[in-house]
Amino acid sequence: MTTEYRGPELVRDDDLTRELRSIYAAPSDASWWAGLEQRINARLDAADEWWTVPERWLRVGLVAAGFAVIVAGALIMRAQTQVTRMAYETVVDPATIDILEVAERGKLTEQQATLRVLTGR
Amino acid sequence: MTVPARAERSLGLLPATARVVAERPADERALVLAAQRGEREAFSELVRTHERRAYAVARAIVVNHEDAEDAVQEAFLHAYRALHRFLPDQAFGAWLHRIVANAALDITRRRKVRDADELPESVASPFRDPAEASELRRRLQEALDTLPARQRAVIVLHDVEGFKHSEIGVTLGIPEGTARSDLHYARSHLREVLGSVRSEL
């Protein structure tokens, strides 16, 4: 991108400038500018309110999220304990292990069958 | 062609808005820092200091007074929200003008889409006393409306508001050379219109 202008000399046309300035004249009424300031400030106030509302909700949301994390953690721990207990019971519950059937099927002694069930081999 | 300042004043050729914010006031940095700390009164003071210049930038880009006001409001709101990103050692005015220009360009784009949908019968008129509107001014306004938005913005910022080419470049996000060539083409076009109207009247 070049920043050097190589065109014809830039000559200002005073008549054109005067006409442009009359077309683009800013409002000269001081009350209009005061009104503009008020309108801008009103929008800034609204923006401030908009930001403070989420701030309040943010606090509520953080508390709720913290509570949810605690509940979820408790539920996970409880579920894990249950799984562990079930696994343990599966291994040690005599009702679920038919040692004699294993011994008979594998032509093993009762001791060997118990060992096989416990080691899972 | 150079015109002495005194002569410019007598011809009414000095920029329409006095360049009161061209040089950064000594306490502007303090105001910006206070506003960044959340002091609303400090930001309101920045609004008071910069609103006229901001209006001038917006008015150079949009087609009417109402849109310029909307752009100024949008820009100050945006600046307020983005103030934490502004580095206080930079010129607040230049930063704000860029935001104003973007807001004005946004409005121009939205208006283009809306106008294309609505197919308006007349071109929006600028802010001025209807009694003052002359045939020449009407034709000049029409010619301005046919100029590409960037060329129109450049000629208004330069000839009406007294921006330097470098300032226009920063404000509109274009190279200085582009600002110069835009000014040349805009002036040529408008001078042509002005000449033909004068020969008819």
Interface residues (C-beta under 8 A of the other chain):
Chain A: M1 T2 T3 E4 Y5 R6 G7 P8 L10 V11 R12 D13 D14 D15 L16 T17 R18 E19 L20 R21 S22 I23 Y24 A25 A26 P27 W33 L36 E37 R39 I40 N41 R43 L44 A47 D48
Chain B: M1 V3 L11 G12 L13 A16 T17 R40 F43 S44 V47 R48 E51 R52 Y55 A56 R59 A60 H65 E69 V72 Q73 F76 L77 Y80 R81 P126 F127 R128 E132 L136 R137 L140 Q141 L144 I155 V156 D159 V160 G169 P175 E176 G177 T178 R180 S181 L183 H184 R187 L190 R191 L194
